[in-house]
Amino acid sequence: MCLEMDAELSIQFNSLLKKLALTFGEGMDLTSILFLVGINEVQVQKESFSKKEKMDLIHVAICCLLEPYGYYKFIGNDKDNWPHYELLKKLPNIGSKEQEQLLYQAVIDYFKENNL
């Protein structure tokens, strides 16, 4: 990504963080947003989650977020209503900064698309 796109992405993501802070408080980061997306997708309401459940929710979020980019395909929900995805293609061999930027963009797109 060029520097202008990095700056624009940063502005959009920071705007989303400010919006989320109104509901969830300050200090949100990409991981906490992935957790929220996972909860939204699974539609689970609990007071607390085990470490495994948290990791599963983040995994669901990543699959959901990268589905529009052609990396995953939704294949259905299991008996507990958890969504499952099929890996269609591996992420390109890009650096961690580029992967992070892809997730930032996917998060921004998700919140816009779902009017959240």
Order of alpha helices (4+ residues) and beta strands (2+ residues): alpha-alpha-alpha-beta-beta-alpha
